[in-house]
Amino acid sequence: LTADILVVGGGAAGCMAALAAARRGAAVVLLERNEKLGRKLYITGKGRCNLTNCCSVSECLAHIPRNSRFLTSAITRFSPADAMAFFEELGVPLKVERGNRVFPVSDRASDVIDALLRGLRRAGVDIVRGRAAQLIVRAGQACGVRCEGGEELYARAVILATGGMSYPATGSTGDGYRLAGQAGHTIVPPRGSLVPLEAEGCAAMQGMSLRNVALRVADGAGETVFEEQGELLFTHFGLSGPLVLSASAHMRSGAAGYTAFIDLKPALDEKTLDRRLVRELGGNGGRSVGHVLEALEPVRLIGTVLAQAQVSGQQRAGEVSRPARARLVKTLKGLRFAVTGLRPVEEAIVTAGGVEVSEVSPKNMGSKLVKGLYFAGELLDVDAYTGGFNLQIAWSTAHAALTFS
Ligand SMILES: Cc1cc2nc3c(=O)[nH]c(=O)nc-3n(C[C@H](O)[C@H](O)[C@H](O)COP(=O)(O)OP(=O)(O)OC[C@H]3O[C@@H](n4cnc5c(N)ncnc54)[C@H](O)[C@@H]3O)c2cc1C
């Protein structure tokens, strides 16, 4: 099978790259290992697909901690506003929610995939099922791939859009790293970003979620790297939930030395919280401290609060000393958990690391090492915070691929 352009991977970036190339008049083959396109897209935004963020180019770049300079050209040329216009025109009406997050009005990720599929068919893209196993390079020129079953697909240019290695059940198992490696590309070691954290002392609270708390994460030197209010979840291994996933993207040096502090009462400053404690403890002087704290916090949290504040739960509330009360206030405003690790990359929302961007042209995503080879999406060493920015990276890099070539 021969085409002008072969796109490997039918996820967000691959579908967009194939569609953009076909609309420019190229004969395009899109190779996807799964029966269906966009399996990861299907689960984005809890099945609602937060497909971009309604913000300016500079705000978008500010939400990309890794290699945003490399992405400046691509995101300027296909901005969040362009992505919104593109999908509206493709037949997906959009709405903007909290934090400028953009979703389909229908709240269905499947509508985004269906629209892309319709667009691909209309543009005449040939969708082929198969798993690329080897890149075919002849005389320094990428000219196709060999599939798992031995079938060979040839094209004048190959765009690799195989994604990272997170949520491998969706098909993104890191094949692209091997394919790019065959062309001599450096692969920055992949690791999880937007990933749950392993932390000590969380097992007793397993399964419990906390709403309206604030999470602060400090590095080994005590510098705050993340602070936000929202929701988190205790698990058997440590901490998860939206706040924690967001925090992990700011932990650029892995997990070493970080501490998570949970402010259980973000709406109250220390003074106000102390007054509340004086009232609760004083008004229930004969009862145990543990019992009295139940008015303030979920029962399963109280043992940890007392242990960290070094206050005995059996002690009578009326006998709590002023220093002990101060320790309780401090603990309620910053329950501490030493982070011991990030969960494996497979459990991460996105994969940090990937194809080293200094070996790729920021103008057209072309390989600087091998002619005819291009990249798009999460396979590249780029990643962003939550809010629709990771998909925007996929759309923008896909759009840039093969332009100015
Ligand atoms: C649970 C979850 C929720 C998310 N929610 C959001 C969100 O709301 N907003 C947001 O911006 N981002 C979100 N993300 C991140 C976003 O989904 C990814 O960044 C994005 O999908 C990356 O696009 P991609 O095309 O580069 O890779 P993928 O979407 O991973 O697509 C890669 C495709 O390549 C195929 N493939 C792999 N190897 C081969 C091979 N050898 N041969 C042929 N095909 C192959 C795969 O099957 C897959 O279909 C979420 C991620 C997860 C896991």
The ligand as an ORCA input file, in Angstrom:
! r2SCAN-3c Opt
* xyz 0 1
  C      -8.017      9.106     31.835
  C      -7.466     10.225     30.988
  C      -8.169     11.410     30.899
  C      -7.644     12.482     30.147
  N      -8.376     13.626     30.056
  C      -7.901     14.661     29.306
  C      -8.678     15.844     29.124
  O      -9.854     15.916     29.546
  N      -8.120     16.884     28.438
  C      -6.862     16.806     27.894
  O      -6.402     17.772     27.302
  N      -6.120     15.668     27.999
  C      -6.620     14.611     28.681
  N      -5.876     13.446     28.766
  C      -4.590     13.371     28.036
  C      -4.852     13.131     26.529
  O      -5.784     12.083     26.384
  C      -3.561     12.766     25.789
  O      -2.583     13.732     26.049
  C      -3.823     12.668     24.275
  O      -4.761     11.652     24.016
  C      -2.547     12.401     23.514
  O      -2.876     12.246     22.150
  P      -1.968     11.372     21.176
  O      -2.723     11.297     19.898
  O      -0.599     11.894     21.170
  O      -1.918      9.934     21.835
  P      -3.131      8.846     22.070
  O      -4.416      9.559     22.231
  O      -2.618      8.017     23.154
  O      -3.176      8.066     20.701
  C      -2.170      7.208     20.265
  C      -2.783      6.176     19.324
  O      -1.766      5.450     18.682
  C      -2.140      4.083     18.610
  N      -0.912      3.288     18.508
  C       0.066      3.132     19.451
  N       1.055      2.355     18.978
  C       0.699      2.012     17.713
  C       1.326      1.229     16.720
  N       2.514      0.632     16.928
  N       0.708      1.076     15.522
  C      -0.497      1.665     15.292
  N      -1.134      2.419     16.208
  C      -0.533      2.593     17.407
  C      -2.885      3.855     19.901
  O      -3.708      2.726     19.833
  C      -3.648      5.165     20.052
  O      -4.916      5.093     19.449
  C      -6.400     12.350     29.481
  C      -5.717     11.145     29.562
  C      -6.236     10.081     30.295
  C      -5.488      8.779     30.338
*
